[in-house]
Amino acid sequence: MGSTSAENSKPEGVGRRDLIKRSAALGLIAAPTMGFLSACASSDSGSDDKAKTGKKTTKNPLGVNETAALSVVIFDGGFGTKYATDANAEYKKAYPKVKIDFHKTQKIQSELQPKFNGGTPPDLIDNSGAEQMDMGVLVGKKQLTDLTPLLDAPSIDDPAKKVRDTLRPGIVEMGQFDGDPVWIMYYAYTVYGVWYSQTALEKLDSTYPEDWDAMLALCAKAKKKGIAGWTYAGKHPYYLPFSLYPFIAKIGGREVLDKIDNLEPNAWKDPAVKAGFEAYYELYKKGYILKGTPGIDHIQSQTAWAKGEALFIPNGSWVENESASVIPSDFNLAVGAPTGLDSSDKLPFGTIWASGGEPFIVPAKAANPAGGMEQLRIMLSEASSKNFTSQVKSLSAFNGGTDGIELTPGLKSGVAALEKAGDNVVNPRLQDWYVKLQKEQIGVAGLGEMMAGRLTPAEAIKKIQGYADAAAKDQSIKHFKHQ
């Protein structure tokens, strides 16, 4: 989760979403900005002050310079940063002469754009959050280091195994945009869906609804008790697709999402999209959305939901950690695959979106790219992965790391959801390939306006199709396609 210009007749394959099947889950995603587009395009000048390569040995397969400084920037969001500083400490143990410059922030793009412009970016970046830098732009403008040397290096735990052979299915493919090079290492593994309190449903003498009539009936029942059916991050309505996209795929098949990702003409006019939009709009029309939702952010919506003001919230598995301070001990957190429309749906109930999250990158102009990759190699060890899962209630990209760990309710539910989904795991790519389109246009200007009642479903679809058509014609950005 390769590539092509919109005018090329033979697209390179990128899809491979079928590889992301029976793994276990949890993570975070992020948002767009325009300024970085021009910044990357003009950042050809820069420093050539690369750290000298160290001697490659069994313990140092990437040839890390044992005295070169390492600069790391981590997004300070739902996962916090302790897992990263713990990994920094392991790096320091391996290379005691190294000085590590660690920085945490929520303003990834605004703080790092000047460094990219000046040719002095950090060695390793956790490119997440509301100010995530556009991955498609970074790849298209050759701003990233190919992580193939990391993937082909011996793993920390078993030198006979390459790092790539220790990862969950689909993680390597998600980092590929245009052929074999791997530009991004997604460190977390995320389940997206409809999150809820099992306890709250039991108090209503209800179970999670499997079709839309049952969803509406449950929302009506909750409303009589003074509880809203749904809330969402109104200021960040690009959270809505976490449940809406797999809902659309369930209705019309995963090929509908492929066409949307490929920016194909009229992809948004597919009947499955229309049905999905109309179903969600019905939640608004019937008054099943928590009052004031369009004006609140992700933290506020999660807090209201955790307090029992709403039953359901579309989110990713990072929500368990991000909302830990407000989720009651008897909440019994669970995630549901999107409720279906009816028996005519093409995919079965249980169809869900799951994929890698928390994207780490090593800039092409980093002073110490080998150090950045070595830090990732350490993070992808079993010990670091267990530490991550224990701290943040999420699985990592490392295929394992749960032995001896008591799974939390949300984590356990995510694993169960993936087991139920089987092969019916979808992985939309718009948020990776076209960040501005996904977040500012589809999310805020389209879905956000529709769910606030300021656009009808038909108007929202027309508007979004216009944005997609404009993106398809925009030759200033690189275009990508599924195989």
LUMZA-172126 format. One record per residue: x, y, z of N, C-alpha, C in turn; residue in one letter. Coordinates in steps of 0.001 Angstrom, whole numbers, plus 500000, padded with zeros to 6 digits. Layout:
! LUMZA-172126
XYZXYZXYZA;...
This chain:
! LUMZA-172126
500901498943500000500000500000500000500882501035500000M;503714499578491416504073500876491348503303501983490829G;503465502639490276502972503978490056502964504356488618S;502320505472488306502251505920486930501798507359486878T;502197508024485834501571509310485523500221509001484924S;499312509939485008497973509708484478498006509481482977A;499049509914482319499089509799480867499834508557480394E;500514507856481281501229506662480870500240505560480554N;500531504805479504499588503784479090499706502507479895S;500873502279480501501078501039481251501406501347482688K;500413501283483595500685501588485000501521500517485653P;502397500937486555503129499993487386502177499509488478E;502341498274488935501449497730489952501752498296491320G;500693498524492090500907498985493450500057498224494441V;498929497668494000497914497185494906498371496271495999G;498458494999495718498942494002496664498143493999497950R;496950494667497929496190494717499176495736493327499587R;495727492371498602495308491027498958496300490337499883D;497504490937500013498486490340500910498161490607502368L;497337491637502603497067492009503999495838491231504459I;496052490078505017494930489193505323494820488906506800K;495271487737507215495025487311508590496129487747509527R;496332489011509672497297489474510656496538490062511828S;497226490645512779496533491275513890496949492712513984A;496145493530514704496059494900514327496465495973515305A;496614497221514849496443498526515512497471499665515236L;497084501218515127497983502325514700497452503730514467G;497999504590513548497576505991513330497868506531511948L;497109507571511558497265508174510247497277509677510357I;497283510336509220497538511752509348497033512602508214A;497379513929508230496761514883507322497682515621506381A;497094516549505543497808517122504430498213518554504619P;499034519062503739499299520483503660499770520776502263T;499536522004501814499896522364500445501327522832500331M;501820523525501354503131524154501226504234523189500900G;504097521955501362505189521017501177505369520646499726F;504293520751498945504390520410497537505461521219496836L;505365522535496955506345523381496290507700523281496968S;507682523058498275508948522959499001509774521802498488A;509130520640498354509866519473497880510346519681496456C;509515520347495665509875520526494270511124521372494114A;511380522245495089512497523167494937513697522825495818S;513631521653496490514686521372497459515829520566496861S;516362521003495740517461520295495108518800520630495740D;518908521835496286520162522182496929520169521606498320S;521325521350498867521366520799500205522762520394500584G;522876519950501800524173519600502344524631518244501850S;525924518108501584526509516822501248527247516246502450D;526937516766503639527643516346504850527113515027505360D;527233513981504553526803512659504957527816512069505926K;527321511307506897528227510613507806529011509571507021A;530263509435507315531077508421506644530550507039507024K;530582506144506055530095504792506307531013504067507270T;530394503358508212531179502568509149531517501213508554G;532262500441509304532660499108508848531499498142509055K;531137497429507986530058496450508092530563495194508789K;529837494781509816530158493576510562528878492801510817T;528995491657511440527810490864511768526858491652512646T;527422492396513613526586493182514514526203494537513929K;526863494940512858526604496237512235526441496043510733N;525397495336510313525250494975508895524984496142507962P;524527497274508494524232498438507656525411499400507561L;526506499060508252527680499927508192527451501266508854G;526848501260510042526593502497510773527911503085511272V;528055504384511106529204505096511672528998505177513183N;529894504554513937529686504397515370529884505673516178E;530253506754515506530398508033516217529510509126515638T;528804508829514535527973509846513871526695510112514662A;526342511370514801525114511756515503523895511203514778A;522838510982515522521580510494514969520474511460515354L;519704511910514352518606512848514578517275512161514315S;516396512154515329515119511448515240513977512397515612V;512934512425514785511741513226515069510535512296515095V;509802512313516207508660511420516396507388512236516583I;506325511802515930505020512429516117504492512091517505F;504103513115518237503617512947519604502095512888519591D;501580511710519282500134511558519160499598510446520025G;498711509624519448498026508598520210498927507564520835G;500107507369520270501031506378520816502052506968521780F;502067508292521906503099508900522735504464508717522090G;505529508859522881506880508763522311507824507868523116T;507355507317524220508261506538525068508803505309524340K;507953504669523513508430503510522775509636503867521901Y;509628505105521391510718505558520535511965505890521342A;511794506551522486512963506868523312513568505590523892T;512730504591524153513258503295524607514124502669523512D;513680502785522261514471502259521144515755503068520964A;515666504375521197516874505215521154517908504711522159N;517429504321523350518336503822524383519038502549523938A;518322501710523196518944500482522673519992500818521623E;519730501833520818520711502288519822521966502782520541Y;521747503531521604522860504085522379523705502974523011K;523052501891523425523796500750523969524693500130522911K;524159500039521696524925499428520599526040500341520112A;525797501659520162526773502637519660526946503723520724Y;527668503434521784527748504327522957528362505694522685P;529121505841521612529755507128521332528827508097520590K;527677507612520207526754508416519399525955509385520261V;525779510600519752524871511565520361523546511496519606K;522438511294520330521120511214519701520343512502519963I;519948513142518890519116514347518969517668513908518759D;516910513832519845515526513373519781514566514552519932F;513563514584519067512590515675519134511197515107518906H;510231515512519726508845515102519525508013516329519185K;506996516132518343506175517258517900504863516754517327T;503873517641517268502641517363516527502613518149515224Q;503637518959514997503676519822513814504771519345512856K;504590518141512359505608517513511509505931518372510288I;504923518711509526505183519431508278505740520832508493Q;505127521601509377505565522993509531506966523079510135S;507327522118510991508658522154511580509729521573510653E;509346520596509824510365519921509016510495520461507601L;509477521184507118509587521736505764510840522596505595Q;511165523514506533512382524313506362513647523444506316P;513648522338507054514816521457507040514945520725505701K;513814520311505146513858519695503819514316520720502786F;513785521942502895514178523006501954515676523270502008N;516219523245503222517637523534503392518547522344503212G;517958521183502929518773519991502730519331519426504016G;518679519718505159519172519231506452518070518517507243T;517359517571506626516293516881507353516872515927508391P;516052515484509350516509514496510335516830513163509648P;517382512248510422517755510935509884516587509958509899D;515629510175510790514470509295510884513278510120511334L;512142509960510636510943510743510929509736509825511017I;508955510023512059507641509389512175506647510376511568D;506309510157510301505547511130509512504039510924509699N;503535511336510861502128511124511194501473512414511653S;500174512317511929499450513427512532498748514321511543G;498113515350512070497342516277511240498228517067510291A;499537517112510567500464517797509665501415516797508996E;500905515641508691501711514655507963502124515210506606Q;503368514969506229503831515357504905503271514376503877M;502929514876502714502290514079501672503251513013501151D;502904511750501363503771510653500950503993510625499440M;502900510836498685503029510810497233503984511873496727G;503928513050497335504843514134496950506272513763497322V;506474513255498517507824512880498961508440511847498030L;507639510852497652508143509815496744508372510396495351V;507386511145494851507485511695493500508633512659493315G;508999513378494375510075514358494292511416513793494778K;511453512450494941512703511759495296513319512286496593K;512455512473497572512909513015498857513234511930499893Q;513016510655499530513169509591500512514266508599500147L;514801507948501162515798506892500992515086505556500793T;515553504778499842515031503431499641515454502568500834D;514482501931501489514752501157502695515081499687502414L;515332499360501149515670497977500808516878497450501588T;517948498246501794519065497735502616518644497312504020P;517717498059504622517186497677505928516460496346505834L;515598496210504844514777495007504722515614493765504424L;516734493963503740517595492833503407518670492568504458D;518713493405505487519694493211506564519235492085507491A;520168491439508183519789490411509163518940491025510271P;517933490304510730517111490797511828517894490737513131S;517484491534514084518152491572515393518067490215516090I;516891489585516027516652488370516804517230487117516162D;517242487074514842517724485890514129518480486334512886D;519808486420512967520604486884511824520417486052510566P;519869484849510713519612484016509534518362484478508795A;517585485350509426516366485887508821516561487343508454K;516171487708507237516187489124506861515057489852507592K;515226491143507774514186491945508421512856491773507695V;512878491779506372511626491691505606510856490408505916R;511579489358506309510930488076506582510343487998507996D;510497489062508769509946489089510126508704489969510223T;508271490526509080507186491521509108505821490925508782L;504785491605509223503425491164508945503119491267507449R;502210490426506949501860490471505526501415491859505081P;501943492313503951501513493580503367502304494789503783G;503112494696504845503843495862505331504849496354504293I;505625495455503724506615495857502708505914496479501514V;504843495842501044504143496324499852503524497703500063E;503087497984501275502516499303501553503533500413501367M;504797500115501588505837501124501444506317501319500028G;505781500518499102506170500621497692505164501483496936Q;505677502415496158504813503269495355505043503081493857F;506251502791493466506570502804492035507567501707491693D;507200500477492008508097499371491707508676498765492972G;509903498273492876510504497528493985510967498361495172D;511465499595494976511948500352496141510881500493497227P;511328500441498480510421500599499622510778501907500312V;509868502844500291510153504205500757509679504460502189W;508767503639502677508146503888503977508108502597504788I;508414502692506062508235501561506969507086501894507919M;505972501235507705504822501427508592505054500595509846Y;505202501269510974505628500566512178504474499934512964Y;503325500572512975502172500015513678501325499204512705A;500418498418513238499462497699512386498065498015512909Y;497257498596512044496023499263512465494756498579511973T;493792498458512851492441498057512463491561499300512521V;490900499589511415489951500698511343488540500121511375Y;487627500833511997486263500340512022485381501183512918G;484315500578513405483348501248514268483622500777515702V;484083501682516539484471501340517908483315501638518857W;483170500762519847482019500898520741482292500210522080Y;481399500448523013481445499803524330480493498618524324S;481031497429524548480181496251524635479214496375525817Q;479694496993526870478863497217528049477646498086527720T;477878499139526923476775500037526546475720499291525739A;476147498408524835475184497645524036474399496677524929L;475097496072525877474413495137526783473356495854527617E;473646497083528023472669497853528803471418498161527983K;471571498187526665470429498401525772469819497075525327L;470354495976525898469899494634525532470020494424524019D;471177494851523498471397494819522049472742494200521720S;472901493824520471474183493349519949474588494245518794T;475840494118518374476324494951517272475529494638516000Y;474985495662515334474111495438514170474883495011512921P;474323494043512199474991493539511000474419494106509710E;473229494716509748472691495377508542472153496753508932D;471894497587507924471604498999508200470263499200508893W;469271498367508589467996498487509302468203498261510795D;469051497295511126469337497015512541470122498162513172A;471012498782512397471760499942512903470811501081513235M;469895501375512319468948502472512558468034502169513739L;467626500913513865466760500534514987467484500697516324A;468763500324516344469543500469517570469749501943517911L;470027502760516898470195504199517136468913504824517671C;467770504368517145466475504884517620466254504490519082A;466632503265519413466500502769520786467374503579521736K;468617503857521302469536504648522126469031506075522304A;468485506633521229468005508020521287466916508182522349K;466081507173522502465025507229523518465606507263524929K;466840506777525066467518506778526365468426508004526531K;468355508914525552469176510120525611470595509913525159G;470834508833524396472173508518523898472187508660522382I;473183509353521848473315509480520392473824508169519817A;473448507899518585473954506695517930475428506821517593G;475806507969517018477155508146516494477739509499516889W;479039509562516939479797510808516888481029510536516042T;481753511591515705482983511444514913483798512713515081Y;484999512713514566485870513888514672485395514943513677A;484492515798514124483870516761513218484843517710512550G;485886518111513280486893519003512688487869518243511798K;487853516927511887488725516079511063487865514970510451H;486916515324509587485951514326509117486532513260508194P;487851513352507934488487512267507184488619511014508042Y;488153511056509301488024509835510098486820509007509630Y;485824509648509042484631508937508600484934507788507637L;485881507942506704486182506830505799486702505568506482P;487155505666507738487653504469508416486580503382508474F;485333503804508512484234502828508448483474502921507124S;483429504111506530482655504303505295483277503565504106L;484600503618503953485227502961502800485008501447502809Y;485260500755503921484973499317503900483478499005503780P;482634499922504239481182499791504047480855499800502555F;481456500740501833481263500819500384481776499555499706I;482933499060500145483484497829499569482572496638499846A;481998496595501040481081495500501376479868495519500452K;479371496720500178478188496848499326478497496471497880I;479588497039497336479828496899495901481040496082495496G;481805495604496462483021494863496131484244495740496230G;485411495135496487486645495907496670487060496645495409R;486553496207494243486909496885492988486407498328492968E;485359498631493725484874500014493800485941500904494418V;486579500434495484487656501200496118488869501295495210L;489154500237494461490285500280493523490088501390492494D;488886501492491966488592502520490961488722503916491558K;488285504053492811488418505346493493489892505685493681I;490681504730494155492122504944494331492801505293493016D;492368504659491941492977504871490624492539506170489959N;491667506917490630491129508184490100490436507977488754L;489729506865488630489039506578487375487817507484487207E;487489507836485973486322508695485737485057508057486310P;484266508871486983482962508459487527483042507378488612N;484240507161489174484359506137490217483462506440491405A;483326507721491731482511508108492884481019508043492586W;480659507828491332479240507723490968478748506278490987K;479589505373491440479198503972491542477994503842492487D;477052502951492179475884502787493048476232502447494505P;477352501753494720477746501410496091478130502654496885A;478756503612496212479104504877496871477830505628497232V;476918505694496282475631506378496509474897505759497701K;474866504432497741474164503751498826474841504006500173A;476164503987500180476905504237501416476708505652501925G;476791506618501024476597508011501410475181508247501936F;474203507671501260472814507881501680472547507247503042E;473185506104503307473004505456504611473580506325505727A;474778506867505522475389507713506546474616509020506721Y;474118509555505608473342510804505670472063510590506470Y;471531509362506412470316509045507160470559509179508664E;471777508890509106472105509080510524471930510542510918L;472357511435510021472175512873510271470693513255510230Y;469998512809509190468608513209508990467709512759510143K;468004511600510701467170511068511769467608511560513157K;468627512405513202469062512951514469469839511974515333G;470551511042514682471294510029515421472764510399515631Y;473164511581515174474529512062515397474541512947516648I;475528512766517497475641513563518716475613515053518381L;474757515793519046474630517228518798475972517931518986K;476317518789518037477565519541518111478765518841517507G;478570517614517013479698516838516481480488517565515390T;479860518255514434480652518911513389481666519929513907P;481482520407515136482387521426515672483434520920516627G;483514519599516832484482519077517796485597518286517104I;486725518163517788487858517455517185487866515991517624D;488949515282517282488999513851517567489028513564519068H;489757514374519826489833514147521272488476514405521931I;487837515492521536486531515819522117485475514771521773Q;485491514306520526484504513294520130484771511975520848S;486041511602520968486383510369521675486013510451523156Q;486193511622523738485851511805525150484346511686525369T;483570512330524500482107512245524611481641510798524449A;482218510104523490481879508691523253482252507825524461W;483442508064525010483892507287526169482998507532527386A;482430508709527455481538509042528578480124508513528366K;479895507850527249478591507248527003477593508143526325G;478052509263525763477126510176525099476745509693523701E;477534508791523141477257508204521826477715506749521836A;477035505919521059477390504497521019478610504217520152L;478659504817518958479639504418517955480522505573517509F;481763505223517158482691506224516610483602505545515593I;483729506099514372484677505544513404486088505969513785P;486995504998513871488324505325514370489301504214514038N;490549504416514438491588503408514294491960502874515652G;492724501801515677492976501108516923493841501868517913S;494413502997517472495133503845518416494200504462519464W;492880504407519197491927505070520088491991504505521501V;492346503224521639492401502627522975493461503293523834E;494601503599523231495662504257523981495401505754524114N;494957506367523022494749507812523022493656508225524007E;492666507356524205491553507684525098491612506923526419S;492767506352526736492881505517527939492479506254529211A;492751507535529254492473508291530488490991508556530707S;490169508391529665488736508695529807487840507470529613V;488404506359529144487608505149528962487416504466530322I;486182504267530759485935503633532056486449502196532094P;486740501714533283487302500374533437486337499279533006S;485030499570533071484036498561532686483487498793531274D;484199499562530476483743499955529134483667498750528197F;484651497852528312484761496677527441484817497100525972N;485902497790525630486090498343524286486089497251523224L;485416497528522117485365496580520999485341497342519685A;485749496666518624485670497236517283484805496324516435V;483910496942515666483061496186514756483428496498513323G;483389495482512480483470495741511047482242496559510665A;482336497350509606481186498179509244479906497365509084P;478839497885509664477517497305509462477219497298507962T;476639496209507471476327496128506049475057496881505699G;474749496909504406473517497552503958472359496557504048L;472465495479503269471433494439503312472001493158502701D;471140492202502439471595490889501954472158490926500542S;471993492041499837472517492140498469473990492548498428S;474586492864499582475997493263499625476870492194498972D;477921492638498286478794491690497580479777490981498499K;480163491627499602481094491006500533480381490720501845L;480833489731502590480128489329503819480346490289504969P;479474490173505964479685490930507189481013490485507805F;481763491450508298483110491181508802484176491834507944G;483805492245506721484744492955505848485247494201506569T;486550494372506627487118495442507452488355496028506787I;488728497221507211489950497882506736491029497676507797W;492144497104507379493296496965508266494562497122507445A;495557497790508014496791498028507263497854498584508194S;499033498765507632500098499392508401499779500844508707G;500264501312509843500096502709510229501379503227510833G;501420504461511188502594505129511763503788505012510806E;503772505808509736504792505683508687506127506350509044P;507170505564509059508517506073509311509274506204507994F;510012507307507869510778507565506652512199508006507001I;513119507720506084514495508197506174514700509132504977V;514847510433505201514997511366504073516226511060503216P;516117511352501929517233511120501005518443511958501382A;518207513140501955519313514027502298519665513979503781K;519229512918504445519615512752505847521129512634505949A;521696513190507014523146513116507204523585511693507555A;522708510944508218523075509611508679521965508602508343N;521749508319507045520668507402506667520868505985507196P;522116505547507274522373504209507823521946504149509280A;522165505235510018521736505299511409520226505260511536G;519540505993510645518077505977510653517534504580510408G;518123503874509450517669502510509164518014501557510302M;519180501752510924519550500904512060518593501093513222E;518146502324513437517174502556514503515887501791514208Q;515471501768512954514291500997512574514530499501512762L;515726499030512446516039497605512631515887497222514104R;516339498105514982516190497865516415514720497861516813I;513949498810516280512523498893516597511757497667516128M;512272497003515088511600495834514536512088494528515161L;512741494633516285513117493440517042511932492995517896S;511984491775518380510890491273519219510782492068520519E;511922492396521118511896493124522391511256494498522228A;511660495239521196511090496572520974509612496482520612S;509254495457519846507856495290519453506983494972520660S;507480494110521540506735493808522771506578495057523625K;507642495843523690507599497078524459506541498027523899N;506510498146522584505526498997521904504111498520522208F;503863497231522025502521496688522237502078496839523690T;502991496598524606502662496727526034502305498160526394S;503040499109525812502835500518526156501597501123525523Q;501374500825524232500375501596523477499156500785523041V;499097499519523446497919498689523145497735498516521644K;498841498342520947498809498173519500499850497156519089S;499579496449518010500588495573517445501514496378516552L;502723495896516393503679496541515494503738495778514176S;504577496238513281504765495579511995505477494244512149A;506161494052513270506849492792513542505815491683513712F;505982490590512992504991489527512991505170488630514213N;504696489094515334504848488397516606504882489427517719G;505627489126518769505807490113519822504673490224520805G;503812489184520878502712489246521844502815488156522912T;503792487272522783503937486207523776504175486797525158D;503377486345526109503555486809527479502895488131527775G;502229488714526780501556489997526983500048489758527101I;499438490314528124497994490218528260497344491248527339E;496582490780526369495970491677525405494845492479526054L;494807493764525774493758494646526272492465494388525496T;491320494858525998490046494585525309490025495029523844P;490513496244523567490493496730522194491408495930521289G;492593495620521785493556494843521017493007493447520743L;492428492850521765491852491507521614490712491536520597K;489895492592520642488782492718519715489282492923518280S;490365493691518139490931493901516809491438492614516196G;492105491809516999492599490515516527491423489638516104V;490365489617516918489182488817516602488504489306515320A;488473490624515125487856491183513917488614490750512672A;489929490714512765490725490280511616490533488794511344L;490425488027512409490195486597512222488855486350511536E;487851487127511916486532486999511303486561487443509839K;487311488482509561487382489005508193488024488010507241A;489016487276507725489718486361506829490338487116505672G;489978486724504458490520487388503264489814488705502948D;488733488989503650487940490186503346488452491406504105N;489742491663503933490395492849504498490697493790503337V;490229495010503421490476495991502366491497497009502849V;492128497662501892493186498611502235493191499769501240N;492253500721501390492221501880500491493527502654500553P;493949503242499428495251503889499386495214505398499213R;494040505999499103493973507444498882494746508224499931L;494677507802501182495315508572502252496830508514502162Q;497366507521501436498805507434501207499210508130499910D;498403507941498878498769508428497553498421509899497329W;497276510334497839496798511696497569496244512300498866Y;497127512774499696496740513217501039495787514406500992V;496095515395500185495211516567500112493814516172499635K;493747515363498612492455514910498098491666514186499191L;492329513268499897491645512469500900491169513302502080Q;492005514182502564491675514850503820490984516193503636K;491579517088502872490991518418502736489735518402501865E;489741517565500831488662517637499841487577516589500090Q;487924515303500023486922514276500305486445514381501757I;487402514509502679487056514526504093486338515780504532G;487037516908504483486491518150505033485408518759504133V;485750518974502863484822519683501974483671518815501481A;483860517489501491482818516593501013482031515953502139G;482631514952502789481930514216503842481581515095505043L;482516515971505413482251516844506548481033517716506329G;480906518260505132479758519111504805478465518301504726E;478582517085504177477380516250504080476868515849505463M;477773515425506335477333514952507645476884516095508557M;477245517321508183476738518492508911475419518983508320A;474968518329507253473694518685506644473765519813505643G;474985520200505270475130521327504335475248520880502883R;475357519565502659475317518996501312474446517747501362L;473727517482500293473028516204500170474044515159499691T;473729513869499797474648512860499262474972513075497789P;473970513406497001474211513629495564475160514804495349A;474970515870496112475849517046495989477270516714496448E;477385515935497513478711515561498013479446514697496999A;478744513749496400479365512870495403479827513673494194I;478993514585493732479366515420492583480600516259492901K;480638516812494085481760517652494503483050516828494593K;482951515665495220484123514812495400484624514280494059I;483692513911493169484115513450491843484874514553491107Q;484447515781491298485163516908490686486578517037491233G;486735516867492538488070516914493130488940515781492582Y;488365514587492487489124513435491989489527513633490541A;488620514165489731488938514421488320490067515444488192D;490031516473489027491080517497488993492422516891489399A;492419516011490409493660515356490829494204514468489718A;493312513787489008493741512900487922494401513680486789A;493953514917486581494490515735485493495707516559485908K;495979516621487183497051517466487707498410516806487474D;499148517310486520500441516719486179501570517200487084Q;501245518007488063502275518429489019502442517392490133S;501529516410490188501632515353491196501827514016490508I;502446513089491220502647511756490674501386510936490909K;501032510113489927499835509298490021500203507833490211H;499347507121490940499594505725491266498368504902490935F;498581503623490653497454502734490306497662501341490895K;496536500707491201496574499301491584496859498464490347H;497411497295490542497607496371489434496267495907488918Q;
